[in-house]
Amino acid sequence: MGIVAMRHWLTLPLPWLAAASAFAHDVEEEHATGETLGWGAEWWVLALLALSLMLHVVGARRLWLRMSRSRHRFARQAACFACGWLVLALALASPIDGAGSLAFSAHMVQHELLMIVAAPLMVLGRPLGVWVWALPSSLRTGVRPVTHARAVVLFWDVITRPVNAWILHFAALWMWHVPGFFQAALRNNGIHALQHASFLFSALLFWWAVLGKQVGSGARGHAMISLFSTMMHTGALGALFTFSESVWYPAYGDSAWHAFGLSAVEDQQLGGLIMWIPGGLAYVAAGLALMAGWLAVRRPTMLMGADR
């Protein structure tokens, strides 16, 4: 199988597979027992993380042995996946996960790790093609007809169009920060799982539209507009939290004070600053990196034209 075919396989179910491991921690048990700041997660979350890593190791080894070219690019992709996997594990299985049940600011750190660190790294890592190569050859043969089915390809094309991906990510961010929805996620495991899966799923779509379709000036323009507008609306939401004097999520109670010495308003304002400043800078950094990459590609082309 060629590298192009492997990359095509990546584009189809990546958000579903990655988002499946983003389900939330057991908020119901943590509120009942008070045991939150430990390492670990529910067994199936750990199993999904372990399975994704095992498949990548096996698939990467098989692909590496078959490659005669593009090894340097493949190594970069593998490094991106490894970093993304580590960030995902940190967000889901470290004390950050449990702290999100105690403080809005910690919850915001977790969400930012999922959406602006793990998601773009996973997109750059292109793991699905590698995972497919970890399967037995009989199963690999059966995957291609599914991923190339007309309905699947059409659905993927629709949801990854820049405007559609932007809308889905915007909707997920703003909807889940409505007090009723956010507090429901704090009290119920299923809703909390849906919240985290929505964040990661929409972020994967957003970053695929930004990083995965860099063909032509039109795609570049869409990528920069998506990054700038997302920086603006997430910054606006962060500013609302930062400057608000009223508590949006009273379901936290005094847990932030007992755990971290922060009042409910201070905790909320800190969470807003985390979304506003570091979150906004991440989109700026992504835009600058994209521009540097485009200029690096354009410069050799211009030099070759000047030599003629």
Disulfide bonds with the S-S distance in Angstrom:
none
